[in-house]
Amino acid sequence: MRNRKPINTMPDDFAIATETPDARNRNVLFLIIGALIVAVGVLGYNLYQTKKEPEGLQINVGPNGLKIQNK
């Protein structure tokens, strides 16, 4: 009688396979929030790179003539 399985238990893989719609919606929401955080980070880094002053030698030609700066 020790080898008998209780009648009222579900199989182990059945509990893993079933997921409530609320849990799926929550997972999708977390995925969307994560993607938005990554997108904001990438856009912020790109904005930082474009606003940053270039390093090295800078040559400007304008109405006041030639201007050379070492940065």
All heavy atoms as TSV, in Angstrom:
chain	resi	resn	atom	element	x	y	z
A	1	MET	N	N	0.792	-1.193	0.000
A	1	MET	CA	C	0.000	0.000	0.000
A	1	MET	C	C	0.838	1.262	0.000
A	1	MET	O	O	0.327	2.322	-0.253
A	1	MET	CB	C	-0.912	-0.003	1.218
A	1	MET	CG	C	-2.026	-0.973	1.124
A	1	MET	SD	S	-3.356	-0.280	2.025
A	1	MET	CE	C	-4.643	-0.257	0.931
A	2	ARG	N	N	2.088	1.175	0.247
A	2	ARG	CA	C	2.930	2.374	0.234
A	2	ARG	C	C	3.159	2.911	-1.165
A	2	ARG	O	O	3.464	4.067	-1.335
A	2	ARG	CB	C	4.278	2.065	0.881
A	2	ARG	CG	C	4.178	1.888	2.350
A	2	ARG	CD	C	5.544	1.727	2.925
A	2	ARG	NE	N	5.430	1.622	4.365
A	2	ARG	CZ	C	6.392	1.865	5.195
A	2	ARG	NH1	N	7.569	2.194	4.739
A	2	ARG	NH2	N	6.205	1.762	6.471
A	3	ASN	N	N	3.059	2.100	-2.176
A	3	ASN	CA	C	3.304	2.527	-3.545
A	3	ASN	C	C	2.099	3.207	-4.184
A	3	ASN	O	O	2.198	3.702	-5.284
A	3	ASN	CB	C	3.709	1.330	-4.407
A	3	ASN	CG	C	5.067	0.796	-3.999
A	3	ASN	OD1	O	5.839	1.527	-3.407
A	3	ASN	ND2	N	5.322	-0.455	-4.303
A	4	ARG	N	N	0.975	3.232	-3.511
A	4	ARG	CA	C	-0.223	3.846	-4.083
A	4	ARG	C	C	-0.153	5.360	-3.966
A	4	ARG	O	O	0.279	5.903	-2.965
A	4	ARG	CB	C	-1.469	3.332	-3.369
A	4	ARG	CG	C	-1.710	1.879	-3.645
A	4	ARG	CD	C	-2.975	1.424	-3.010
A	4	ARG	NE	N	-4.103	1.986	-3.742
A	4	ARG	CZ	C	-5.347	1.928	-3.324
A	4	ARG	NH1	N	-5.631	1.344	-2.185
A	4	ARG	NH2	N	-6.312	2.452	-4.020
A	5	LYS	N	N	-0.601	6.019	-5.009
A	5	LYS	CA	C	-0.643	7.466	-5.040
A	5	LYS	C	C	-2.017	7.920	-4.544
A	5	LYS	O	O	-3.020	7.296	-4.874
A	5	LYS	CB	C	-0.441	7.921	-6.490
A	5	LYS	CG	C	0.134	9.257	-6.649
A	5	LYS	CD	C	0.396	9.496	-8.121
A	5	LYS	CE	C	1.186	10.759	-8.277
A	5	LYS	NZ	N	1.418	11.087	-9.659
A	6	PRO	N	N	-2.076	8.999	-3.769
A	6	PRO	CA	C	-3.387	9.480	-3.337
A	6	PRO	C	C	-4.232	9.883	-4.548
A	6	PRO	O	O	-3.725	10.391	-5.545
A	6	PRO	CB	C	-3.073	10.707	-2.482
A	6	PRO	CG	C	-1.652	10.530	-2.081
A	6	PRO	CD	C	-1.005	9.735	-3.155
A	7	ILE	N	N	-5.508	9.656	-4.466
A	7	ILE	CA	C	-6.407	9.877	-5.593
A	7	ILE	C	C	-6.621	11.360	-5.864
A	7	ILE	O	O	-6.740	11.784	-7.005
A	7	ILE	CB	C	-7.766	9.191	-5.319
A	7	ILE	CG1	C	-7.557	7.684	-5.249
A	7	ILE	CG2	C	-8.794	9.535	-6.376
A	7	ILE	CD1	C	-8.773	6.937	-4.817
A	8	ASN	N	N	-6.643	12.200	-4.854
A	8	ASN	CA	C	-7.045	13.590	-5.035
A	8	ASN	C	C	-5.892	14.548	-5.348
A	8	ASN	O	O	-6.053	15.738	-5.216
A	8	ASN	CB	C	-7.789	14.078	-3.789
A	8	ASN	CG	C	-6.924	14.007	-2.554
A	8	ASN	OD1	O	-5.842	13.469	-2.606
A	8	ASN	ND2	N	-7.408	14.534	-1.445
A	9	THR	N	N	-4.756	14.072	-5.795
A	9	THR	CA	C	-3.641	14.967	-6.125
A	9	THR	C	C	-3.537	15.134	-7.637
A	9	THR	O	O	-3.875	14.248	-8.404
A	9	THR	CB	C	-2.302	14.432	-5.589
A	9	THR	OG1	O	-2.058	13.168	-6.192
A	9	THR	CG2	C	-2.334	14.318	-4.081
A	10	MET	N	N	-3.073	16.305	-8.052
A	10	MET	CA	C	-2.855	16.574	-9.471
A	10	MET	C	C	-1.443	16.140	-9.844
A	10	MET	O	O	-0.543	16.148	-8.999
A	10	MET	CB	C	-3.003	18.073	-9.747
A	10	MET	CG	C	-4.406	18.568	-9.652
A	10	MET	SD	S	-4.575	20.218	-10.335
A	10	MET	CE	C	-3.821	21.191	-9.075
A	11	PRO	N	N	-1.225	15.810	-11.097
A	11	PRO	CA	C	0.140	15.503	-11.528
A	11	PRO	C	C	1.033	16.734	-11.375
A	11	PRO	O	O	0.582	17.867	-11.448
A	11	PRO	CB	C	-0.013	15.126	-13.000
A	11	PRO	CG	C	-1.463	15.060	-13.281
A	11	PRO	CD	C	-2.198	15.655	-12.142
A	12	ASP	N	N	2.327	16.505	-11.171
A	12	ASP	CA	C	3.273	17.605	-10.946
A	12	ASP	C	C	3.362	18.534	-12.148
A	12	ASP	O	O	3.448	19.752	-12.003
A	12	ASP	CB	C	4.654	17.062	-10.617
A	12	ASP	CG	C	4.665	16.325	-9.291
A	12	ASP	OD1	O	3.795	16.614	-8.437
A	12	ASP	OD2	O	5.535	15.472	-9.124
A	13	ASP	N	N	3.339	17.995	-13.359
A	13	ASP	CA	C	3.488	18.833	-14.539
A	13	ASP	C	C	2.202	19.606	-14.853
A	13	ASP	O	O	2.227	20.588	-15.562
A	13	ASP	CB	C	3.920	18.008	-15.748
A	13	ASP	CG	C	2.950	16.885	-16.045
A	13	ASP	OD1	O	2.134	16.555	-15.180
A	13	ASP	OD2	O	3.030	16.338	-17.149
A	14	PHE	N	N	1.068	19.224	-14.324
A	14	PHE	CA	C	-0.179	19.939	-14.559
A	14	PHE	C	C	-0.164	21.302	-13.879
A	14	PHE	O	O	-0.619	22.293	-14.446
A	14	PHE	CB	C	-1.366	19.119	-14.047
A	14	PHE	CG	C	-2.687	19.793	-14.294
A	14	PHE	CD1	C	-3.228	19.813	-15.564
A	14	PHE	CD2	C	-3.377	20.415	-13.268
A	14	PHE	CE1	C	-4.432	20.434	-15.806
A	14	PHE	CE2	C	-4.573	21.047	-13.498
A	14	PHE	CZ	C	-5.111	21.042	-14.773
A	15	ALA	N	N	0.397	21.398	-12.699
A	15	ALA	CA	C	0.443	22.666	-11.971
A	15	ALA	C	C	1.350	23.670	-12.678
A	15	ALA	O	O	1.091	24.865	-12.664
A	15	ALA	CB	C	0.924	22.431	-10.547
A	16	ILE	N	N	2.403	23.213	-13.327
A	16	ILE	CA	C	3.326	24.106	-14.024
A	16	ILE	C	C	2.715	24.572	-15.349
A	16	ILE	O	O	2.840	25.718	-15.735
A	16	ILE	CB	C	4.674	23.391	-14.280
A	16	ILE	CG1	C	5.345	23.099	-12.944
A	16	ILE	CG2	C	5.579	24.216	-15.155
A	16	ILE	CD1	C	6.546	22.214	-13.064
A	17	ALA	N	N	1.995	23.703	-16.030
A	17	ALA	CA	C	1.475	24.018	-17.354
A	17	ALA	C	C	0.324	25.010	-17.299
A	17	ALA	O	O	0.123	25.775	-18.229
A	17	ALA	CB	C	1.027	22.742	-18.053
A	18	THR	N	N	-0.446	25.000	-16.237
A	18	THR	CA	C	-1.585	25.917	-16.170
A	18	THR	C	C	-1.146	27.221	-15.545
A	18	THR	O	O	-0.522	27.252	-14.501
A	18	THR	CB	C	-2.730	25.311	-15.337
A	18	THR	OG1	O	-2.247	25.032	-14.035
A	18	THR	CG2	C	-3.274	24.066	-15.972
A	19	GLU	N	N	-1.479	28.314	-16.215
A	19	GLU	CA	C	-1.135	29.648	-15.724
A	19	GLU	C	C	-2.376	30.513	-15.879
A	19	GLU	O	O	-3.021	30.507	-16.916
A	19	GLU	CB	C	0.020	30.198	-16.568
A	19	GLU	CG	C	0.601	31.465	-16.037
A	19	GLU	CD	C	1.825	31.873	-16.832
A	19	GLU	OE1	O	2.788	31.100	-16.876
A	19	GLU	OE2	O	1.799	32.963	-17.408
A	20	THR	N	N	-2.707	31.234	-14.860
A	20	THR	CA	C	-3.914	32.041	-14.905
A	20	THR	C	C	-3.727	33.219	-15.865
A	20	THR	O	O	-2.595	33.664	-16.096
A	20	THR	CB	C	-4.254	32.577	-13.504
A	20	THR	OG1	O	-3.203	33.446	-13.080
A	20	THR	CG2	C	-4.435	31.456	-12.511
A	21	PRO	N	N	-4.803	33.733	-16.427
A	21	PRO	CA	C	-4.686	34.896	-17.320
A	21	PRO	C	C	-4.085	36.109	-16.611
A	21	PRO	O	O	-3.383	36.900	-17.226
A	21	PRO	CB	C	-6.124	35.167	-17.755
A	21	PRO	CG	C	-6.830	33.877	-17.574
A	21	PRO	CD	C	-6.161	33.201	-16.422
A	22	ASP	N	N	-4.361	36.266	-15.313
A	22	ASP	CA	C	-3.782	37.390	-14.573
A	22	ASP	C	C	-2.263	37.303	-14.538
A	22	ASP	O	O	-1.578	38.307	-14.678
A	22	ASP	CB	C	-4.323	37.421	-13.145
A	22	ASP	CG	C	-5.791	37.809	-13.104
A	22	ASP	OD1	O	-6.254	38.431	-14.076
A	22	ASP	OD2	O	-6.452	37.483	-12.106
A	23	ALA	N	N	-1.733	36.101	-14.360
A	23	ALA	CA	C	-0.279	35.935	-14.323
A	23	ALA	C	C	0.331	36.228	-15.685
A	23	ALA	O	O	1.399	36.836	-15.777
A	23	ALA	CB	C	0.074	34.528	-13.874
A	24	ARG	N	N	-0.347	35.815	-16.761
A	24	ARG	CA	C	0.166	36.110	-18.100
A	24	ARG	C	C	0.145	37.604	-18.377
A	24	ARG	O	O	1.088	38.159	-18.935
A	24	ARG	CB	C	-0.648	35.369	-19.154
A	24	ARG	CG	C	-0.135	33.953	-19.367
A	24	ARG	CD	C	-0.898	33.277	-20.457
A	24	ARG	NE	N	-1.825	32.370	-19.769
A	24	ARG	CZ	C	-3.040	32.094	-20.154
A	24	ARG	NH1	N	-3.525	32.610	-21.236
A	24	ARG	NH2	N	-3.789	31.270	-19.469
A	25	ASN	N	N	-0.940	38.273	-17.974
A	25	ASN	CA	C	-1.019	39.722	-18.167
A	25	ASN	C	C	0.065	40.440	-17.385
A	25	ASN	O	O	0.633	41.421	-17.852
A	25	ASN	CB	C	-2.398	40.239	-17.739
A	25	ASN	CG	C	-3.484	39.815	-18.703
A	25	ASN	OD1	O	-3.207	39.450	-19.831
A	25	ASN	ND2	N	-4.718	39.845	-18.245
A	26	ARG	N	N	0.348	39.970	-16.187
A	26	ARG	CA	C	1.387	40.577	-15.362
A	26	ARG	C	C	2.758	40.381	-16.007
A	26	ARG	O	O	3.575	41.304	-16.025
A	26	ARG	CB	C	1.357	39.961	-13.960
A	26	ARG	CG	C	2.165	40.736	-12.957
A	26	ARG	CD	C	2.031	40.198	-11.546
A	26	ARG	NE	N	0.657	39.941	-11.174
A	26	ARG	CZ	C	0.218	38.768	-10.726
A	26	ARG	NH1	N	1.026	37.753	-10.596
A	26	ARG	NH2	N	-1.046	38.614	-10.392
A	27	ASN	N	N	2.998	39.208	-16.579
A	27	ASN	CA	C	4.283	38.958	-17.250
A	27	ASN	C	C	4.447	39.864	-18.468
A	27	ASN	O	O	5.528	40.395	-18.707
A	27	ASN	CB	C	4.385	37.495	-17.675
A	27	ASN	CG	C	4.576	36.575	-16.500
A	27	ASN	OD1	O	4.951	37.007	-15.412
A	27	ASN	ND2	N	4.293	35.302	-16.692
A	28	VAL	N	N	3.383	40.049	-19.234
A	28	VAL	CA	C	3.440	40.935	-20.403
A	28	VAL	C	C	3.684	42.368	-19.952
A	28	VAL	O	O	4.463	43.102	-20.568
A	28	VAL	CB	C	2.149	40.812	-21.237
A	28	VAL	CG1	C	2.072	41.890	-22.298
A	28	VAL	CG2	C	2.062	39.437	-21.871
A	29	LEU	N	N	3.028	42.772	-18.871
A	29	LEU	CA	C	3.220	44.126	-18.346
A	29	LEU	C	C	4.674	44.341	-17.918
A	29	LEU	O	O	5.269	45.374	-18.232
A	29	LEU	CB	C	2.280	44.364	-17.164
A	29	LEU	CG	C	2.327	45.742	-16.528
A	29	LEU	CD1	C	1.872	46.790	-17.527
A	29	LEU	CD2	C	1.470	45.773	-15.283
A	30	PHE	N	N	5.261	43.373	-17.224
A	30	PHE	CA	C	6.665	43.489	-16.820
A	30	PHE	C	C	7.581	43.544	-18.037
A	30	PHE	O	O	8.576	44.272	-18.047
A	30	PHE	CB	C	7.083	42.327	-15.909
A	30	PHE	CG	C	6.517	42.415	-14.526
A	30	PHE	CD1	C	6.202	41.267	-13.828
A	30	PHE	CD2	C	6.305	43.635	-13.910
A	30	PHE	CE1	C	5.692	41.334	-12.552
A	30	PHE	CE2	C	5.795	43.717	-12.634
A	30	PHE	CZ	C	5.483	42.565	-11.944
A	31	LEU	N	N	7.252	42.788	-19.071
A	31	LEU	CA	C	8.056	42.800	-20.293
A	31	LEU	C	C	7.996	44.170	-20.964
A	31	LEU	O	O	9.015	44.707	-21.395
A	31	LEU	CB	C	7.557	41.715	-21.250
A	31	LEU	CG	C	8.290	41.592	-22.574
A	31	LEU	CD1	C	9.711	41.101	-22.356
A	31	LEU	CD2	C	7.549	40.667	-23.501
A	32	ILE	N	N	6.810	44.760	-21.032
A	32	ILE	CA	C	6.655	46.078	-21.644
A	32	ILE	C	C	7.394	47.139	-20.834
A	32	ILE	O	O	8.100	47.988	-21.392
A	32	ILE	CB	C	5.163	46.428	-21.793
A	32	ILE	CG1	C	4.525	45.530	-22.844
A	32	ILE	CG2	C	4.967	47.887	-22.151
A	32	ILE	CD1	C	3.018	45.630	-22.919
A	33	ILE	N	N	7.270	47.083	-19.516
A	33	ILE	CA	C	7.963	48.058	-18.656
A	33	ILE	C	C	9.475	47.915	-18.805
A	33	ILE	O	O	10.192	48.907	-18.902
A	33	ILE	CB	C	7.518	47.897	-17.195
A	33	ILE	CG1	C	6.069	48.360	-17.042
A	33	ILE	CG2	C	8.423	48.672	-16.251
A	33	ILE	CD1	C	5.469	48.076	-15.689
A	34	GLY	N	N	9.972	46.694	-18.855
A	34	GLY	CA	C	11.401	46.476	-19.044
A	34	GLY	C	C	11.896	47.007	-20.377
A	34	GLY	O	O	12.960	47.623	-20.451
A	35	ALA	N	N	11.111	46.784	-21.429
A	35	ALA	CA	C	11.500	47.289	-22.751
A	35	ALA	C	C	11.513	48.815	-22.765
A	35	ALA	O	O	12.401	49.430	-23.372
A	35	ALA	CB	C	10.550	46.749	-23.814
A	36	LEU	N	N	10.553	49.439	-22.094
A	36	LEU	CA	C	10.533	50.899	-22.026
A	36	LEU	C	C	11.728	51.440	-21.246
A	36	LEU	O	O	12.313	52.462	-21.628
A	36	LEU	CB	C	9.227	51.382	-21.389
A	36	LEU	CG	C	7.984	51.260	-22.263
A	36	LEU	CD1	C	6.740	51.627	-21.469
A	36	LEU	CD2	C	8.107	52.131	-23.488
A	37	ILE	N	N	12.107	50.773	-20.176
A	37	ILE	CA	C	13.274	51.213	-19.397
A	37	ILE	C	C	14.541	51.125	-20.244
A	37	ILE	O	O	15.371	52.043	-20.238
A	37	ILE	CB	C	13.396	50.389	-18.102
A	37	ILE	CG1	C	12.275	50.776	-17.137
A	37	ILE	CG2	C	14.759	50.567	-17.449
A	37	ILE	CD1	C	12.173	49.892	-15.915
A	38	VAL	N	N	14.686	50.046	-20.987
A	38	VAL	CA	C	15.858	49.891	-21.861
A	38	VAL	C	C	15.855	50.964	-22.949
A	38	VAL	O	O	16.895	51.571	-23.240
A	38	VAL	CB	C	15.897	48.473	-22.472
A	38	VAL	CG1	C	16.932	48.375	-23.573
A	38	VAL	CG2	C	16.181	47.441	-21.391
A	39	ALA	N	N	14.686	51.230	-23.540
A	39	ALA	CA	C	14.601	52.244	-24.601
A	39	ALA	C	C	14.955	53.629	-24.063
A	39	ALA	O	O	15.674	54.391	-24.722
A	39	ALA	CB	C	13.196	52.251	-25.200
A	40	VAL	N	N	14.478	53.981	-22.880
A	40	VAL	CA	C	14.807	55.281	-22.283
A	40	VAL	C	C	16.305	55.370	-22.004
A	40	VAL	O	O	16.930	56.406	-22.232
A	40	VAL	CB	C	13.972	55.522	-21.006
A	40	VAL	CG1	C	14.504	56.691	-20.201
A	40	VAL	CG2	C	12.521	55.742	-21.359
A	41	GLY	N	N	16.898	54.277	-21.531
A	41	GLY	CA	C	18.337	54.267	-21.281
A	41	GLY	C	C	19.147	54.468	-22.548
A	41	GLY	O	O	20.107	55.251	-22.571
A	42	VAL	N	N	18.767	53.793	-23.610
A	42	VAL	CA	C	19.495	53.912	-24.882
A	42	VAL	C	C	19.346	55.322	-25.449
A	42	VAL	O	O	20.323	55.925	-25.918
A	42	VAL	CB	C	19.005	52.848	-25.890
A	42	VAL	CG1	C	19.502	53.131	-27.292
A	42	VAL	CG2	C	19.445	51.469	-25.437
A	43	LEU	N	N	18.127	55.854	-25.419
A	43	LEU	CA	C	17.919	57.210	-25.933
A	43	LEU	C	C	18.654	58.251	-25.098
A	43	LEU	O	O	19.216	59.211	-25.638
A	43	LEU	CB	C	16.427	57.531	-25.981
A	43	LEU	CG	C	15.627	56.758	-27.028
A	43	LEU	CD1	C	14.146	57.053	-26.879
A	43	LEU	CD2	C	16.108	57.074	-28.423
A	44	GLY	N	N	18.684	58.075	-23.789
A	44	GLY	CA	C	19.425	58.993	-22.923
A	44	GLY	C	C	20.913	58.960	-23.207
A	44	GLY	O	O	21.575	60.003	-23.234
A	45	TYR	N	N	21.457	57.777	-23.425
A	45	TYR	CA	C	22.882	57.652	-23.738
A	45	TYR	C	C	23.204	58.304	-25.082
A	45	TYR	O	O	24.212	58.992	-25.216
A	45	TYR	CB	C	23.292	56.180	-23.746
A	45	TYR	CG	C	24.755	55.978	-24.058
A	45	TYR	CD1	C	25.735	56.275	-23.110
A	45	TYR	CD2	C	25.161	55.515	-25.297
A	45	TYR	CE1	C	27.075	56.107	-23.394
A	45	TYR	CE2	C	26.500	55.347	-25.598
A	45	TYR	CZ	C	27.455	55.643	-24.638
A	45	TYR	OH	O	28.777	55.481	-24.917
A	46	ASN	N	N	22.340	58.103	-26.077
A	46	ASN	CA	C	22.557	58.736	-27.385
A	46	ASN	C	C	22.500	60.256	-27.279
A	46	ASN	O	O	23.300	60.958	-27.908
A	46	ASN	CB	C	21.534	58.240	-28.399
A	46	ASN	CG	C	21.838	56.852	-28.893
A	46	ASN	OD1	O	22.969	56.390	-28.815
A	46	ASN	ND2	N	20.821	56.179	-29.389
A	47	LEU	N	N	21.574	60.774	-26.507
A	47	LEU	CA	C	21.486	62.222	-26.309
A	47	LEU	C	C	22.734	62.746	-25.613
A	47	LEU	O	O	23.265	63.797	-25.982
A	47	LEU	CB	C	20.243	62.565	-25.490
A	47	LEU	CG	C	19.988	64.044	-25.241
A	47	LEU	CD1	C	19.717	64.752	-26.554
A	47	LEU	CD2	C	18.825	64.226	-24.286
A	48	TYR	N	N	23.223	62.012	-24.635
A	48	TYR	CA	C	24.456	62.405	-23.940
A	48	TYR	C	C	25.640	62.451	-24.907
A	48	TYR	O	O	26.444	63.376	-24.869
A	48	TYR	CB	C	24.733	61.428	-22.799
A	48	TYR	CG	C	26.111	61.539	-22.211
A	48	TYR	CD1	C	26.441	62.605	-21.377
A	48	TYR	CD2	C	27.083	60.591	-22.489
A	48	TYR	CE1	C	27.714	62.715	-20.832
A	48	TYR	CE2	C	28.350	60.699	-21.958
A	48	TYR	CZ	C	28.662	61.762	-21.134
A	48	TYR	OH	O	29.922	61.875	-20.606
A	49	GLN	N	N	25.738	61.449	-25.767
A	49	GLN	CA	C	26.852	61.397	-26.713
A	49	GLN	C	C	26.793	62.550	-27.713
A	49	GLN	O	O	27.829	63.082	-28.103
A	49	GLN	CB	C	26.851	60.059	-27.469
A	49	GLN	CG	C	27.273	58.881	-26.624
A	49	GLN	CD	C	28.715	58.976	-26.167
A	49	GLN	OE1	O	29.573	59.501	-26.865
A	49	GLN	NE2	N	28.984	58.471	-24.983
A	50	THR	N	N	25.619	62.951	-28.150
A	50	THR	CA	C	25.523	64.039	-29.118
A	50	THR	C	C	25.782	65.395	-28.473
A	50	THR	O	O	26.284	66.305	-29.143
A	50	THR	CB	C	24.142	64.062	-29.799
A	50	THR	OG1	O	23.136	64.174	-28.806
A	50	THR	CG2	C	23.914	62.816	-30.621
A	51	LYS	N	N	25.467	65.559	-27.199
A	51	LYS	CA	C	25.673	66.841	-26.513
A	51	LYS	C	C	27.107	67.004	-26.001
A	51	LYS	O	O	27.535	68.105	-25.708
A	51	LYS	CB	C	24.720	66.974	-25.323
A	51	LYS	CG	C	23.273	67.032	-25.713
A	51	LYS	CD	C	22.934	68.366	-26.315
A	51	LYS	CE	C	21.451	68.429	-26.616
A	51	LYS	NZ	N	21.045	69.696	-27.163
A	52	LYS	N	N	27.837	65.895	-25.885
A	52	LYS	CA	C	29.191	65.930	-25.338
A	52	LYS	C	C	30.136	66.660	-26.294
A	52	LYS	O	O	30.060	66.489	-27.508
A	52	LYS	CB	C	29.688	64.501	-25.106
A	52	LYS	CG	C	30.975	64.417	-24.326
A	52	LYS	CD	C	31.310	62.993	-23.970
A	52	LYS	CE	C	31.715	62.240	-25.211
A	52	LYS	NZ	N	32.323	60.948	-24.933
A	53	GLU	N	N	31.014	67.471	-25.728
A	53	GLU	CA	C	32.009	68.191	-26.538
A	53	GLU	C	C	33.015	67.191	-27.103
A	53	GLU	O	O	33.459	66.286	-26.409
A	53	GLU	CB	C	32.746	69.206	-25.664
A	53	GLU	CG	C	31.843	70.287	-25.133
A	53	GLU	CD	C	32.152	71.632	-25.752
A	53	GLU	OE1	O	33.181	71.751	-26.414
A	53	GLU	OE2	O	31.334	72.534	-25.557
A	54	PRO	N	N	33.379	67.356	-28.363
A	54	PRO	CA	C	34.368	66.439	-28.941
A	54	PRO	C	C	35.756	66.661	-28.331
A	54	PRO	O	O	36.092	67.767	-27.917
A	54	PRO	CB	C	34.362	66.793	-30.431
A	54	PRO	CG	C	33.818	68.174	-30.500
A	54	PRO	CD	C	32.914	68.342	-29.323
A	55	GLU	N	N	36.524	65.586	-28.274
A	55	GLU	CA	C	37.884	65.666	-27.735
A	55	GLU	C	C	38.867	65.836	-28.891
A	55	GLU	O	O	38.599	65.432	-30.014
A	55	GLU	CB	C	38.216	64.392	-26.959
A	55	GLU	CG	C	37.357	64.202	-25.724
A	55	GLU	CD	C	37.673	62.912	-25.002
A	55	GLU	OE1	O	38.611	62.211	-25.410
A	55	GLU	OE2	O	36.974	62.611	-24.038
A	56	GLY	N	N	40.016	66.429	-28.597
A	56	GLY	CA	C	41.060	66.567	-29.607
A	56	GLY	C	C	41.063	67.938	-30.244
A	56	GLY	O	O	40.674	68.935	-29.655
A	57	LEU	N	N	41.492	67.998	-31.468
A	57	LEU	CA	C	41.642	69.249	-32.215
A	57	LEU	C	C	40.331	69.587	-32.921
A	57	LEU	O	O	39.727	68.741	-33.580
A	57	LEU	CB	C	42.764	69.091	-33.249
A	57	LEU	CG	C	43.186	70.328	-34.013
A	57	LEU	CD1	C	43.785	71.345	-33.051
A	57	LEU	CD2	C	44.193	69.951	-35.074
A	58	GLN	N	N	39.884	70.840	-32.763
A	58	GLN	CA	C	38.653	71.285	-33.400
A	58	GLN	C	C	38.964	72.488	-34.277
A	58	GLN	O	O	39.540	73.467	-33.825
A	58	GLN	CB	C	37.616	71.659	-32.344
A	58	GLN	CG	C	36.275	72.028	-32.911
A	58	GLN	CD	C	35.261	72.313	-31.821
A	58	GLN	OE1	O	35.575	72.354	-30.650
A	58	GLN	NE2	N	34.029	72.521	-32.224
A	59	ILE	N	N	38.552	72.407	-35.549
A	59	ILE	CA	C	38.785	73.483	-36.505
A	59	ILE	C	C	37.429	74.021	-36.947
A	59	ILE	O	O	36.587	73.270	-37.448
A	59	ILE	CB	C	39.586	72.983	-37.720
A	59	ILE	CG1	C	40.916	72.385	-37.260
A	59	ILE	CG2	C	39.785	74.093	-38.731
A	59	ILE	CD1	C	41.693	71.696	-38.353
A	60	ASN	N	N	37.208	75.320	-36.739
A	60	ASN	CA	C	35.957	75.966	-37.136
A	60	ASN	C	C	36.257	77.058	-38.157
A	60	ASN	O	O	37.147	77.871	-37.966
A	60	ASN	CB	C	35.265	76.604	-35.925
A	60	ASN	CG	C	34.808	75.565	-34.921
A	60	ASN	OD1	O	34.387	74.483	-35.304
A	60	ASN	ND2	N	34.887	75.901	-33.651
A	61	VAL	N	N	35.476	77.065	-39.225
A	61	VAL	CA	C	35.578	78.115	-40.227
A	61	VAL	C	C	34.250	78.859	-40.210
A	61	VAL	O	O	33.197	78.276	-40.422
A	61	VAL	CB	C	35.855	77.545	-41.626
A	61	VAL	CG1	C	35.939	78.655	-42.653
A	61	VAL	CG2	C	37.118	76.707	-41.609
A	62	GLY	N	N	34.297	80.154	-39.901
A	62	GLY	CA	C	33.081	80.944	-39.816
A	62	GLY	C	C	33.273	82.329	-40.375
A	62	GLY	O	O	34.295	82.623	-41.015
A	63	PRO	N	N	32.328	83.218	-40.104
A	63	PRO	CA	C	32.426	84.576	-40.628
A	63	PRO	C	C	33.606	85.348	-40.030
A	63	PRO	O	O	34.093	86.302	-40.631
A	63	PRO	CB	C	31.091	85.214	-40.236
A	63	PRO	CG	C	30.461	84.323	-39.255
A	63	PRO	CD	C	31.095	82.979	-39.388
A	64	ASN	N	N	34.099	84.954	-38.879
A	64	ASN	CA	C	35.234	85.622	-38.250
A	64	ASN	C	C	36.566	85.013	-38.652
A	64	ASN	O	O	37.598	85.366	-38.093
A	64	ASN	CB	C	35.096	85.587	-36.718
A	64	ASN	CG	C	33.880	86.363	-36.243
A	64	ASN	OD1	O	33.432	87.283	-36.905
A	64	ASN	ND2	N	33.346	85.955	-35.115
A	65	GLY	N	N	36.560	84.071	-39.573
A	65	GLY	CA	C	37.808	83.472	-40.029
A	65	GLY	C	C	37.982	82.059	-39.498
A	65	GLY	O	O	37.033	81.393	-39.070
A	66	LEU	N	N	39.233	81.606	-39.498
A	66	LEU	CA	C	39.593	80.259	-39.094
A	66	LEU	C	C	39.896	80.242	-37.603
A	66	LEU	O	O	40.624	81.093	-37.091
A	66	LEU	CB	C	40.829	79.802	-39.895
A	66	LEU	CG	C	41.319	78.392	-39.661
A	66	LEU	CD1	C	40.294	77.383	-40.137
A	66	LEU	CD2	C	42.634	78.182	-40.403
A	67	LYS	N	N	39.316	79.270	-36.895
A	67	LYS	CA	C	39.536	79.154	-35.453
A	67	LYS	C	C	39.936	77.719	-35.144
A	67	LYS	O	O	39.236	76.761	-35.513
A	67	LYS	CB	C	38.240	79.526	-34.734
A	67	LYS	CG	C	38.347	79.581	-33.244
A	67	LYS	CD	C	37.008	80.033	-32.679
A	67	LYS	CE	C	37.065	80.164	-31.189
A	67	LYS	NZ	N	35.769	80.563	-30.620
A	68	ILE	N	N	41.097	77.539	-34.516
A	68	ILE	CA	C	41.599	76.216	-34.163
A	68	ILE	C	C	41.682	76.126	-32.642
A	68	ILE	O	O	42.291	76.971	-31.998
A	68	ILE	CB	C	42.987	75.961	-34.785
A	68	ILE	CG1	C	42.897	76.059	-36.317
A	68	ILE	CG2	C	43.514	74.610	-34.369
A	68	ILE	CD1	C	44.239	75.970	-37.004
A	69	GLN	N	N	41.060	75.093	-32.086
A	69	GLN	CA	C	41.081	74.881	-30.637
A	69	GLN	C	C	41.580	73.478	-30.342
A	69	GLN	O	O	41.205	72.513	-31.009
A	69	GLN	CB	C	39.676	75.054	-30.037
A	69	GLN	CG	C	39.120	76.431	-30.119
A	69	GLN	CD	C	37.712	76.500	-29.551
A	69	GLN	OE1	O	37.023	75.491	-29.495
A	69	GLN	NE2	N	37.300	77.685	-29.154
A	70	ASN	N	N	42.403	73.362	-29.300
A	70	ASN	CA	C	42.866	72.062	-28.831
A	70	ASN	C	C	42.078	71.730	-27.567
A	70	ASN	O	O	42.124	72.449	-26.594
A	70	ASN	CB	C	44.361	72.105	-28.546
A	70	ASN	CG	C	44.914	70.719	-28.285
A	70	ASN	OD1	O	44.244	69.717	-28.488
A	70	ASN	ND2	N	46.170	70.682	-27.858
A	71	LYS	N	N	41.340	70.662	-27.609
A	71	LYS	CA	C	40.498	70.287	-26.463
A	71	LYS	C	C	41.020	69.070	-25.789
A	71	LYS	O	O	41.562	68.198	-26.307
A	71	LYS	CB	C	39.056	70.080	-26.887
A	71	LYS	CG	C	38.462	71.345	-27.402
A	71	LYS	CD	C	36.981	71.249	-27.399
A	71	LYS	CE	C	36.419	72.594	-27.820
A	71	LYS	NZ	N	35.161	72.888	-27.302
